[in-house]
């Protein structure tokens, strides 16, 4: 029997995937099939390549300044993230440009969205880096990626938790990770913390060296949200609704939902918290996991 792992989208919350994978390994669970959307595709590719520890080490060393350095504003603006720096990051922590999906030791697929048709695209062949990048191309942050004669963007717009891909690729038992549970309440029902304001202000100040754009909400309910704040919340609403619908129609055998409501879009420097919560999430579900997986362990 084959075990499938469906790693969901969720920006900075995606570091929890690392904790989940490592904790599953302690239980003797090593998935045969890995499907990921957005950050789930990135972590899934690192896992399939055997580079998960390298990615974890990088993630746990990231600072607020490092995050700000990934941002870029230019005259030919197509996204906030500096493509060259991001490409180097993928090469150093995931894999080189020459690695192909079909050569991976595990069955792997990255989920993207066709920008022209709105259709879901499963990337199962070709460059690992291009597949991951396409799956992570969140509009506003990254430019659309030209791949196999199609313009592709973030897969979270159509399939935030790719259970369907795992099942179609032959998984008998599917463990899915949903990072989008109740995330809308963070923006709509909770006030912004002092620490969160400080982080946003720091990033905004760094970006304002090159632009006058307001990236984040000013912390005053009477003012409209900043550009990135508005983009992030809009994506959250979309992914929350799509996730609920897809999981209702395609339920996994095990659904893991780390409690990460307070980690924002660009708070990549909070990896240790996210990884620890990923571990705790598996620990809370350990009895159900062992009962369901049972004889499916390799």
Backbone bond lengths (Angstrom), bond angles and torsions (degrees), N, CA, C in turn:
res aa  C-N    CA-C-N  psi(-1)  N-CA   C-N-CA  omega(-1)  CA-C   N-CA-C  phi
1 X - - - 1.467 - - 1.529 109.82 -
2 X 1.323 115.58 142.99 1.454 120.59 -178.19 1.525 111.47 -105.94
3 X 1.317 114.85 138.29 1.457 121.09 178.25 1.521 108.80 -101.83
4 X 1.331 115.97 131.33 1.448 121.73 178.00 1.520 111.05 -109.80
5 X 1.318 116.21 144.54 1.462 122.08 178.56 1.524 108.51 -122.50
6 X 1.341 116.13 116.53 1.467 121.73 -179.91 1.523 108.32 -104.02
7 X 1.329 116.65 108.56 1.460 122.38 -175.77 1.527 109.51 -99.11
8 X 1.324 116.10 118.12 1.449 121.50 -173.06 1.517 115.23 -82.70
9 X 1.330 114.92 167.91 1.460 122.55 177.60 1.529 109.72 -78.99
10 X 1.345 115.71 161.37 1.458 117.67 179.58 1.510 114.47 163.03
11 X 1.310 118.44 23.86 1.474 123.66 177.38 1.530 111.22 46.85
12 X 1.325 118.02 -126.18 1.477 121.59 -173.70 1.524 113.08 -62.65
13 X 1.322 116.32 -24.49 1.466 119.44 179.03 1.528 111.32 -66.93
14 X 1.327 115.78 -15.85 1.459 120.77 -176.91 1.511 115.22 -65.63
15 X 1.342 117.62 -16.61 1.471 118.72 175.81 1.523 110.67 -60.71
16 X 1.329 117.95 -22.90 1.469 119.98 179.70 1.530 111.20 -63.79
17 X 1.336 117.62 -22.66 1.467 120.50 176.56 1.534 110.64 -57.06
18 X 1.328 116.06 -36.04 1.468 119.92 -178.83 1.529 110.09 -63.14
19 X 1.326 116.21 -46.87 1.461 119.94 178.46 1.515 112.28 -62.53
20 X 1.315 116.38 -38.16 1.469 120.84 -179.93 1.527 110.82 -65.90
21 X 1.322 117.14 -46.96 1.469 120.57 -179.59 1.527 110.93 -61.27
22 X 1.316 116.16 -44.46 1.469 119.64 -179.32 1.524 111.88 -66.29
23 X 1.316 116.94 -37.03 1.462 120.19 -179.90 1.529 110.79 -71.51
24 X 1.325 116.91 -36.84 1.471 120.33 175.40 1.526 110.29 -62.70
25 X 1.323 116.14 -37.25 1.467 120.36 179.44 1.524 110.73 -62.42
26 X 1.331 116.85 -35.58 1.464 120.46 178.14 1.521 111.49 -64.33
27 X 1.342 115.58 -25.12 1.461 120.76 178.08 1.527 111.44 -88.68
28 X 1.334 115.67 2.61 1.459 120.05 -179.05 1.507 113.47 81.86
29 X 1.333 116.78 17.57 1.461 121.35 -178.44 1.521 109.33 -102.73
30 X 1.338 115.95 114.63 1.456 122.75 -179.54 1.525 107.81 -126.47
31 X 1.324 118.09 94.98 1.473 121.84 -174.57 1.528 113.39 -54.14
32 X 1.331 114.61 142.43 1.461 121.29 177.48 1.521 111.35 -88.03
33 X 1.337 115.88 -27.92 1.457 122.68 -176.20 1.520 108.31 -124.99
34 X 1.322 116.67 129.09 1.463 121.37 -179.45 1.522 108.59 -127.19
35 X 1.328 116.09 120.38 1.459 121.70 175.74 1.523 108.30 -121.76
36 X 1.314 116.51 134.59 1.452 119.25 -176.86 1.509 112.76 -137.29
37 X 1.327 114.41 149.02 1.458 121.85 175.16 1.514 109.03 -117.13
38 X 1.326 117.07 129.72 1.469 122.93 176.87 1.529 110.62 57.41
39 X 1.333 118.66 -121.48 1.465 120.17 -179.70 1.526 110.37 -61.92
40 X 1.328 117.21 -26.87 1.456 120.82 175.52 1.518 111.86 -64.58
41 X 1.332 116.68 -34.43 1.467 120.73 176.46 1.516 110.27 -68.05
42 X 1.332 116.61 -39.73 1.465 120.28 -179.55 1.527 111.00 -64.70
43 X 1.332 116.60 -50.40 1.466 119.94 -179.85 1.531 110.05 -65.78
44 X 1.318 117.13 -39.36 1.460 120.76 178.99 1.518 112.41 -62.59
45 X 1.331 116.52 -39.12 1.464 120.50 178.30 1.523 110.77 -67.22
46 X 1.330 116.89 -41.51 1.471 120.59 177.63 1.523 109.96 -61.10
47 X 1.321 116.52 -40.09 1.470 121.28 178.53 1.529 110.98 -65.11
48 X 1.323 115.98 -47.05 1.467 120.24 -179.29 1.526 111.71 -63.93
49 X 1.338 116.43 -30.79 1.467 121.52 179.82 1.531 112.41 -82.67
50 X 1.333 117.52 -10.96 1.458 120.65 -175.98 1.513 112.69 81.84
51 X 1.338 117.24 20.12 1.464 121.85 -177.77 1.520 113.56 -111.19
52 X 1.323 117.05 22.40 1.463 119.59 -176.44 1.527 111.98 -64.75
53 X 1.323 117.51 -39.16 1.471 120.41 179.27 1.526 111.17 -65.13
54 X 1.329 116.57 -36.54 1.461 120.54 178.14 1.531 110.03 -64.88
55 X 1.332 116.35 -43.61 1.461 120.62 179.12 1.527 110.71 -65.29
56 X 1.316 116.68 -40.28 1.464 121.00 178.79 1.523 110.61 -61.98
57 X 1.328 116.62 -43.77 1.461 120.70 179.87 1.524 110.96 -60.65
58 X 1.336 116.54 -42.90 1.463 120.01 178.61 1.522 110.89 -64.62
59 X 1.333 115.83 -46.77 1.462 120.73 -176.91 1.525 111.90 -59.37
60 X 1.325 116.21 -40.28 1.468 120.49 -176.93 1.523 112.41 -76.32
61 X 1.330 117.13 -8.62 1.461 120.69 179.92 1.532 112.52 -102.02
62 X 1.324 116.93 -5.41 1.466 121.31 -175.15 1.534 111.34 -69.42
63 X 1.317 115.39 138.87 1.465 122.08 176.37 1.531 109.50 -114.06
64 X 1.336 115.99 171.84 1.462 120.28 177.37 1.523 110.87 -61.47
65 X 1.321 116.37 -37.53 1.456 120.38 179.25 1.525 111.14 -65.11
66 X 1.345 116.70 -38.65 1.468 120.62 177.47 1.523 110.70 -59.85
67 X 1.342 116.15 -41.84 1.462 120.50 178.96 1.524 110.32 -61.96
68 X 1.344 115.47 -45.28 1.463 120.01 -179.48 1.523 111.73 -60.93
69 X 1.329 116.82 -34.46 1.468 120.76 -179.20 1.525 112.96 -67.33
70 X 1.330 116.38 -20.24 1.457 119.64 177.16 1.525 111.63 -76.46
71 X 1.338 116.54 -18.06 1.453 120.56 -179.14 1.516 110.81 -80.87
72 X 1.329 114.97 145.35 1.462 118.95 -177.13 1.520 109.54 -151.08
73 X 1.315 116.01 132.77 1.460 121.13 174.58 1.521 107.27 -120.63
74 X 1.312 116.47 125.98 1.461 119.44 179.87 1.520 109.64 -135.10
75 X 1.329 115.08 172.35 1.463 119.62 -179.17 1.527 111.14 -62.83
76 X 1.325 117.08 -35.19 1.462 121.74 178.23 1.517 109.41 -97.31
77 X 1.320 115.25 60.91 1.467 120.61 -171.79 1.530 111.96 -67.11
78 X 1.338 116.58 122.57 1.463 122.31 174.25 1.515 112.24 -126.41
79 X 1.320 117.57 -8.59 1.458 121.77 179.11 1.509 109.85 177.99
80 X 1.338 116.76 160.50 1.455 120.90 -176.54 1.528 113.47 -77.70
81 X 1.318 117.58 -24.12 1.460 120.33 -175.07 1.527 110.95 -86.68
82 X 1.330 116.10 132.68 1.460 122.27 177.50 1.530 108.92 -69.52
83 X 1.327 116.56 112.91 1.465 121.31 -173.25 1.521 112.81 -63.54
84 X 1.327 117.13 -39.23 1.461 120.02 -178.81 1.523 111.06 -64.86
85 X 1.332 116.90 -45.14 1.466 120.19 178.95 1.524 111.39 -64.09
86 X 1.342 115.56 -39.26 1.460 118.79 179.95 1.521 110.70 -67.14
87 X 1.323 116.97 -39.73 1.464 121.06 177.79 1.527 110.36 -60.65
88 X 1.307 116.53 -44.58 1.471 120.54 178.43 1.524 110.94 -62.01
89 X 1.327 115.94 -39.98 1.463 120.23 178.06 1.529 110.81 -60.44
90 X 1.324 117.09 -45.60 1.462 120.92 179.98 1.524 110.84 -62.60
91 X 1.327 116.98 -42.97 1.466 120.77 179.57 1.520 112.23 -63.39
92 X 1.315 116.62 -38.42 1.461 120.71 -176.34 1.522 113.29 -79.06
93 X 1.332 117.65 -27.28 1.466 119.74 -171.73 1.522 115.28 -120.16
94 X 1.323 117.67 -15.53 1.466 120.18 179.14 1.526 110.34 -110.98
95 X 1.320 116.43 -66.20 1.466 120.62 178.34 1.526 109.89 -173.72
96 X 1.312 116.43 170.79 1.459 121.71 177.99 1.519 111.79 -80.38
97 X 1.318 116.11 167.65 1.461 121.50 -177.62 1.529 112.94 -64.69
98 X 1.317 116.86 -22.99 1.460 120.06 -173.56 1.530 113.68 -82.48
99 X 1.318 118.20 -14.41 1.470 120.63 -176.16 1.527 111.54 -71.62
100 X 1.341 116.14 135.02 1.454 122.86 -178.81 1.532 111.12 -108.34
101 X 1.306 116.79 144.99 1.465 121.84 -179.53 1.524 111.10 -59.12
102 X 1.325 116.81 -40.76 1.469 119.98 -176.32 1.524 113.01 -67.90
103 X 1.340 117.33 -12.86 1.461 120.74 178.47 1.526 112.76 -95.25
104 X 1.326 117.80 -3.52 1.473 120.80 -178.92 1.521 110.65 -67.86
105 X 1.329 117.91 148.82 1.461 121.21 179.44 1.525 113.79 -71.69
106 X 1.327 117.19 -12.71 1.462 122.04 176.50 1.521 109.21 -120.79
107 X 1.324 116.19 153.99 1.461 120.48 173.23 1.525 107.38 -70.11
108 X 1.327 116.10 128.17 1.465 119.67 -174.18 1.521 110.75 -137.68
109 X 1.329 115.67 143.95 1.462 121.03 173.65 1.520 108.96 -146.15
110 X 1.330 115.41 138.92 1.462 121.74 174.42 1.529 107.79 -110.09
111 X 1.320 116.69 139.06 1.458 121.58 -176.23 1.525 110.35 -101.11
112 X 1.326 116.17 128.65 1.459 121.59 177.77 1.528 109.11 -131.67
113 X 1.331 115.38 175.49 1.463 121.41 179.71 1.522 109.14 -121.88
114 X 1.322 116.51 130.63 1.461 121.67 175.70 1.527 107.94 -75.15
115 X 1.321 116.46 116.28 1.463 120.91 -174.70 1.526 112.38 -67.54
116 X 1.312 117.76 -27.10 1.466 120.51 -178.38 1.527 112.78 -80.80
117 X 1.330 117.12 -36.31 1.470 120.59 -174.97 1.529 113.36 -109.03
118 X 1.338 116.52 -19.09 1.459 119.93 -175.82 1.514 113.04 79.30
119 X 1.328 116.21 7.08 1.466 119.92 -177.21 1.525 111.80 -82.28
120 X 1.306 114.42 153.35 1.466 122.74 176.14 1.524 109.35 -76.09
121 X 1.335 116.90 135.57 1.465 121.54 -179.44 1.521 108.95 -123.27
122 X 1.334 116.26 126.47 1.461 121.25 176.47 1.523 108.02 -100.59
123 X 1.309 116.52 114.61 1.459 121.73 -178.86 1.530 108.51 -92.74
124 X 1.340 115.79 104.77 1.465 121.94 -174.65 1.527 112.81 -117.68
125 X 1.329 116.92 -4.10 1.462 121.46 179.62 1.527 109.00 -139.99
126 X 1.329 114.99 160.88 1.443 119.60 177.55 1.518 113.17 92.67
127 X 1.315 115.74 -163.81 1.460 122.68 -174.62 1.523 113.11 -61.70
128 X 1.327 116.18 128.06 1.467 121.26 176.73 1.527 110.01 -62.29
129 X 1.328 116.00 -45.87 1.464 120.84 -177.44 1.524 111.43 -62.33
130 X 1.333 116.83 -44.82 1.459 119.70 -179.35 1.526 111.69 -65.49
131 X 1.335 116.58 -36.17 1.465 120.56 178.43 1.521 110.77 -66.05
132 X 1.328 116.39 -45.83 1.470 120.99 179.68 1.522 110.36 -63.10
133 X 1.320 116.26 -46.07 1.467 121.12 -178.36 1.526 111.07 -61.96
134 X 1.338 116.00 -41.88 1.468 120.59 178.26 1.525 110.79 -61.92
135 X 1.309 116.42 -42.52 1.461 121.18 -178.53 1.522 112.33 -66.68
136 X 1.361 116.29 -25.46 1.470 121.41 -176.10 1.527 113.45 -98.89
137 X 1.314 118.25 2.76 1.465 121.31 -172.32 1.525 111.63 -75.08
138 X 1.315 116.10 69.54 1.462 122.39 -179.47 1.526 109.76 -66.71
139 X 1.333 117.97 121.08 1.467 120.47 -179.35 1.526 111.84 -54.45
140 X 1.328 115.75 131.70 1.459 120.97 -177.79 1.512 111.55 102.43
141 X 1.332 116.67 -37.26 1.459 120.56 178.14 1.524 111.20 -95.72
142 X 1.337 116.32 -44.98 1.461 121.49 -178.64 1.524 110.14 -119.87
143 X 1.320 117.41 150.58 1.473 119.07 170.92 1.521 109.25 -72.91
144 X 1.333 116.38 156.88 1.465 120.08 173.55 1.528 108.51 -61.32
145 X 1.334 116.95 148.92 1.462 122.62 -176.98 1.532 110.04 -106.29
146 X 1.320 116.64 129.20 1.465 121.06 176.68 1.518 108.35 -83.81
147 X 1.321 117.06 114.35 1.466 121.44 -174.99 1.520 108.71 -143.30
148 X 1.336 116.81 121.87 1.465 122.12 -178.88 1.529 111.51 52.78
149 X 1.338 115.96 45.60 1.464 122.95 176.09 1.524 114.08 65.81
150 X 1.327 116.34 23.55 1.463 120.85 176.24 1.519 109.88 -133.18
151 X 1.329 116.37 147.53 1.455 120.64 172.41 1.518 107.91 -89.70
152 X 1.333 116.23 118.57 1.460 121.33 -174.93 1.526 111.16 -113.97
153 X 1.329 114.93 145.36 1.462 121.96 175.20 1.522 109.03 -132.90
154 X 1.326 115.54 -176.98 1.465 123.74 -173.24 1.529 113.28 -48.77
155 X 1.341 115.90 129.51 1.460 120.81 179.67 1.512 114.28 -70.40
156 X 1.352 116.84 -15.16 1.459 119.90 179.05 1.514 113.29 -65.16
157 X 1.326 117.30 -13.78 1.460 120.87 178.75 1.528 111.89 -73.88
158 X 1.337 117.32 -19.64 1.467 120.26 -178.11 1.526 113.70 -125.01
159 X 1.332 117.78 -31.33 1.469 120.49 -177.21 1.532 110.00 -149.56
160 X 1.336 117.27 79.16 1.473 121.07 -175.04 1.525 114.84 -62.95
161 X 1.335 118.10 -29.71 1.470 122.12 178.72 1.531 106.95 -129.12
162 X 1.338 118.35 98.89 1.466 121.82 -167.10 1.532 116.24 -77.51
163 X 1.314 115.73 61.00 1.471 120.68 176.51 1.526 110.22 -63.23
164 X 1.328 116.12 -42.33 1.472 120.68 -176.97 1.520 111.45 -59.36
165 X 1.332 117.28 -39.29 1.463 120.10 -179.77 1.522 110.75 -66.12
166 X 1.329 116.82 -43.25 1.473 120.59 178.04 1.516 111.06 -58.08
167 X 1.325 116.14 -45.02 1.460 119.62 -177.64 1.521 110.65 -66.70
168 X 1.325 116.88 -42.28 1.464 120.92 -178.80 1.523 111.75 -65.55
169 X 1.333 117.20 -28.92 1.462 121.24 -179.17 1.526 112.98 -86.66
170 X 1.333 116.63 3.91 1.460 119.28 170.73 1.510 117.21 110.74
171 X 1.319 118.70 10.06 1.465 120.35 -179.53 1.528 110.70 -73.21
172 X 1.324 115.93 132.95 1.463 121.23 176.59 1.523 110.99 -90.22
173 X 1.326 115.82 -34.59 1.467 122.45 177.17 1.525 107.47 -126.36
174 X 1.330 116.68 129.73 1.465 120.26 -176.29 1.521 111.22 -119.21
175 X 1.332 114.32 126.68 1.462 122.18 172.43 1.524 106.46 -105.31
176 X 1.322 117.15 120.07 1.465 121.08 -177.43 1.520 110.41 -114.43
177 X 1.329 115.28 148.09 1.462 121.53 179.12 1.521 109.03 -120.20
178 X 1.330 116.08 114.91 1.463 122.50 179.63 1.523 109.39 -104.06
179 X 1.325 116.16 114.78 1.468 121.39 179.42 1.522 111.57 -97.60
180 X 1.335 117.12 3.55 1.460 120.86 -172.82 1.522 114.06 -107.54
181 X 1.330 117.54 8.58 1.451 120.25 -177.78 1.523 112.94 -63.88
182 X 1.345 116.73 116.95 1.473 123.37 176.35 1.526 113.51 57.72
183 X 1.339 117.96 25.30 1.457 119.16 -177.32 1.514 112.60 -69.30
184 X 1.323 117.28 -23.02 1.461 119.68 -178.50 1.518 111.01 -63.96
185 X 1.329 117.12 -31.14 1.465 120.85 -177.85 1.521 112.07 -62.73
186 X 1.323 117.01 -23.18 1.467 119.68 -179.96 1.515 110.64 -62.80
187 X 1.314 116.40 -38.96 1.461 121.03 -179.20 1.522 111.67 -87.31
188 X 1.345 116.48 -42.60 1.450 120.81 -171.15 1.519 113.70 -86.04
189 X 1.336 117.51 -26.74 1.449 118.86 -172.88 1.500 115.76 -118.38
190 X 1.330 118.35 -3.06 1.453 120.59 -176.05 1.522 110.52 -126.27
191 X 1.305 115.52 148.06 1.454 119.64 176.31 1.515 109.67 -82.21
192 X 1.323 116.75 155.88 1.451 121.40 179.58 1.521 109.45 -77.18
193 X 1.321 116.13 132.32 1.461 119.99 -177.62 1.516 111.05 -76.28
194 X 1.343 115.59 161.76 1.461 120.93 179.03 1.525 110.04 -60.40
195 X 1.320 116.60 -40.66 1.463 120.55 -179.43 1.521 111.30 -65.26
196 X 1.318 115.46 -39.97 1.456 120.48 179.82 1.524 110.82 -64.92
197 X 1.351 116.45 -40.20 1.457 120.41 176.69 1.517 111.29 -61.47
198 X 1.341 115.93 -41.44 1.460 120.51 -178.76 1.521 110.92 -63.79
199 X 1.329 116.16 -41.09 1.465 121.11 179.12 1.523 110.35 -63.69
200 X 1.323 116.23 -48.81 1.459 120.85 -179.42 1.519 111.17 -60.15
201 X 1.322 116.11 -42.46 1.459 120.28 -179.60 1.526 111.14 -62.75
202 X 1.336 116.91 -41.43 1.459 121.20 -179.63 1.525 110.84 -62.51
203 X 1.333 116.65 -47.16 1.458 120.25 179.91 1.532 110.98 -64.19
204 X 1.336 115.63 -40.80 1.460 119.45 -179.70 1.519 111.55 -63.70
205 X 1.336 116.81 -40.05 1.462 120.57 179.62 1.525 111.27 -62.88
206 X 1.339 115.87 -40.56 1.459 119.80 179.98 1.530 111.57 -65.92
207 X 1.331 115.84 -41.96 1.458 119.72 -179.93 1.520 110.93 -69.63
208 X 1.337 117.58 -32.76 1.461 120.98 -177.84 1.523 112.91 -68.57
209 X 1.329 117.00 -7.75 1.464 118.60 172.46 1.527 110.05 -64.51
210 X 1.343 116.15 -22.84 1.458 121.05 -176.27 1.528 112.94 -118.29
211 X 1.325 117.18 -15.64 1.461 120.30 -176.10 1.510 110.15 -153.31
212 X 1.318 115.86 158.94 1.464 121.02 177.96 1.520 111.81 -97.41
213 X 1.323 117.04 9.45 1.459 120.61 -178.72 1.520 112.20 -62.49
214 X 1.317 116.54 141.78 1.461 121.87 172.71 1.514 107.51 -95.43
215 X 1.339 116.24 110.95 1.468 120.03 -174.27 1.510 113.04 -83.84
216 X 1.327 116.83 -32.20 1.448 120.76 -173.01 1.524 111.31 -125.81
217 X 1.313 115.62 164.90 1.453 120.55 177.02 1.518 109.82 -63.95
218 X 1.348 118.44 142.40 1.456 121.15 -178.18 1.510 113.77 -76.95
219 X 1.343 117.72 2.43 1.452 120.04 178.76 1.516 112.61 84.96
220 X 1.323 117.80 9.18 1.456 123.44 179.75 1.519 107.85 -120.53
221 X 1.334 116.14 121.87 1.458 120.41 -175.81 1.526 112.75 -65.33
222 X 1.332 117.25 -16.44 1.456 120.93 -179.63 1.528 111.91 -81.04
223 X 1.330 116.91 -13.29 1.456 121.39 -179.86 1.528 110.05 -102.37
224 X 1.322 117.51 148.85 1.472 119.77 176.87 1.521 110.33 -68.50
225 X 1.323 117.73 154.75 1.468 120.27 178.70 1.519 111.27 -66.23
226 X 1.316 116.11 154.42 1.460 121.01 176.35 1.516 110.52 -68.29
227 X 1.321 116.04 172.42 1.461 121.67 -173.70 1.527 113.08 -59.70
228 X 1.351 117.36 -53.86 1.459 120.16 -179.19 1.514 111.75 -66.06
229 X 1.338 115.90 -35.42 1.461 120.21 178.59 1.532 109.85 -61.60
230 X 1.332 116.29 -44.25 1.459 120.84 179.66 1.532 111.40 -65.86
231 X 1.345 116.38 -42.77 1.467 120.32 178.62 1.526 110.31 -62.10
232 X 1.347 115.70 -47.09 1.465 120.38 -176.88 1.523 111.32 -61.35
233 X 1.336 116.82 -45.04 1.457 120.03 -178.37 1.520 111.38 -67.33
234 X 1.331 117.59 -38.23 1.460 120.98 178.28 1.528 110.94 -62.93
235 X 1.334 116.24 -43.38 1.462 120.34 178.46 1.522 110.42 -64.93
236 X 1.334 116.58 -40.30 1.463 120.12 178.55 1.530 111.59 -59.27
237 X 1.325 116.26 -46.23 1.458 120.36 -179.86 1.523 110.27 -59.96
238 X 1.333 116.04 -46.80 1.465 120.89 -179.97 1.525 111.59 -60.70
239 X 1.336 116.14 -48.85 1.461 119.66 -176.57 1.524 112.07 -68.37
240 X 1.330 117.05 -35.05 1.459 120.13 178.33 1.521 110.30 -61.85
241 X 1.326 116.83 -45.96 1.466 120.74 -178.45 1.529 111.07 -68.26
242 X 1.335 116.94 -42.68 1.461 120.04 -179.90 1.527 110.75 -66.23
243 X 1.331 116.81 -41.27 1.466 120.91 -179.75 1.521 110.89 -59.93
244 X 1.314 116.71 -46.01 1.473 119.91 179.48 1.523 110.93 -58.61
245 X 1.327 115.71 -44.18 1.456 120.34 -177.95 1.524 111.77 -66.86
246 X 1.333 116.49 -46.69 1.468 120.01 -177.23 1.525 111.53 -66.18
247 X 1.329 117.65 -41.95 1.468 120.18 -178.94 1.529 111.87 -69.15
248 X 1.320 116.92 -29.53 1.468 120.04 176.92 1.523 110.37 -67.22
249 X 1.329 116.28 -38.36 1.462 120.25 -179.48 1.516 114.00 -86.36
250 X 1.354 117.03 -23.28 1.469 122.02 -177.56 1.525 109.66 -134.33
251 X 1.324 117.66 67.17 1.473 120.17 -176.59 1.525 112.43 -69.42
252 X 1.326 118.08 136.61 1.470 121.07 175.64 1.532 109.57 -79.42
253 X 1.307 116.48 172.68 1.462 120.12 176.59 1.524 110.80 -76.38
254 X 1.325 115.88 -34.72 1.473 122.43 176.39 1.524 107.46 -132.09
255 X 1.328 117.08 129.34 1.460 121.26 177.21 1.527 109.33 -116.93
256 X 1.323 115.68 117.34 1.458 122.07 177.97 1.527 108.97 -102.30
257 X 1.325 116.77 132.21 1.463 121.04 -177.77 1.523 109.54 -134.42
258 X 1.327 117.70 87.30 1.466 121.49 178.59 1.522 111.47 -58.36
259 X 1.320 116.33 146.68 1.470 121.92 -179.86 1.529 108.90 -90.16
260 X 1.326 114.93 95.73 1.468 120.29 -171.82 1.521 112.03 -133.40
261 X 1.319 117.58 30.92 1.456 121.09 -174.04 1.521 113.90 -58.75
262 X 1.329 116.97 -30.28 1.467 119.20 -172.51 1.519 114.01 -90.42
263 X 1.346 118.10 4.39 1.469 120.44 178.70 1.520 108.99 -96.96
264 X 1.349 115.94 119.90 1.459 121.58 -174.01 1.511 114.66 -86.98
265 X 1.333 115.04 179.00 1.458 123.87 -173.71 1.525 113.68 -52.72
266 X 1.326 117.55 -48.66 1.464 121.40 -174.09 1.526 113.34 -108.08
267 X 1.304 117.57 17.16 1.466 120.36 -178.77 1.531 110.66 -86.69
268 X 1.331 114.86 55.60 1.456 121.92 -178.02 1.522 112.56 -65.82
269 X 1.316 116.53 -21.39 1.465 121.93 -178.23 1.535 112.15 -75.76
270 X 1.319 118.22 0.65 1.470 121.80 179.19 1.522 111.16 -101.22
271 X 1.328 116.04 32.97 1.462 121.20 -176.11 1.524 112.99 -61.62
272 X 1.338 117.06 -40.93 1.469 119.59 -177.60 1.525 110.94 -59.23
273 X 1.329 116.62 -42.13 1.469 120.70 178.58 1.527 110.61 -62.92
274 X 1.334 115.14 -46.43 1.463 119.54 -177.84 1.523 111.74 -64.57
275 X 1.335 116.90 -42.69 1.468 121.10 -179.94 1.528 110.49 -63.60
276 X 1.316 116.73 -43.59 1.468 120.76 178.75 1.521 111.40 -62.09
277 X 1.325 116.75 -40.88 1.465 119.75 178.49 1.525 110.42 -67.29
278 X 1.325 117.73 -34.27 1.456 120.16 175.38 1.523 111.47 -61.11
279 X 1.324 116.16 -42.46 1.464 120.63 177.35 1.528 111.19 -63.27
280 X 1.333 115.38 -45.29 1.472 119.95 -179.29 1.520 111.11 -63.95
281 X 1.330 116.33 -35.51 1.456 120.55 -179.98 1.523 110.87 -60.70
282 X 1.329 116.66 -43.51 1.470 120.92 177.79 1.527 110.01 -66.52
283 X 1.320 117.04 -41.44 1.465 121.22 -179.82 1.523 111.58 -61.44
284 X 1.334 116.94 -37.05 1.468 120.12 178.70 1.523 111.68 -67.63
285 X 1.341 116.34 -25.80 1.469 121.18 -175.70 1.525 112.58 -106.66
286 X 1.315 117.95 10.49 1.462 121.09 -169.18 1.529 112.95 -58.16
287 X 1.316 117.83 -40.86 1.468 119.51 -177.71 1.529 111.00 -67.61
288 X 1.312 116.69 -41.42 1.463 119.75 178.54 1.525 110.69 -67.46
289 X 1.338 116.46 -39.57 1.462 120.20 179.27 1.527 110.87 -61.38
290 X 1.329 116.42 -47.87 1.467 120.22 -178.61 1.517 111.23 -64.84
291 X 1.325 116.16 -35.64 1.462 119.61 -179.74 1.526 111.25 -68.43
292 X 1.333 116.90 -42.22 1.459 120.99 -176.85 1.525 111.47 -76.22
293 X 1.332 116.16 -45.14 1.459 119.41 -177.40 1.524 111.28 -66.46
294 X 1.322 115.66 -50.89 1.453 120.52 173.94 1.511 114.31 46.67
295 X 1.335 114.61 -118.95 1.453 121.15 -176.63 1.514 113.82 -73.37
296 X 1.349 117.06 -4.00 1.457 118.73 -178.85 1.523 112.24 -78.58
297 X 1.339 117.73 -8.46 1.464 119.54 177.42 1.515 110.11 -60.45
298 X 1.331 116.49 135.14 1.468 119.38 179.52 1.522 110.53 -69.05
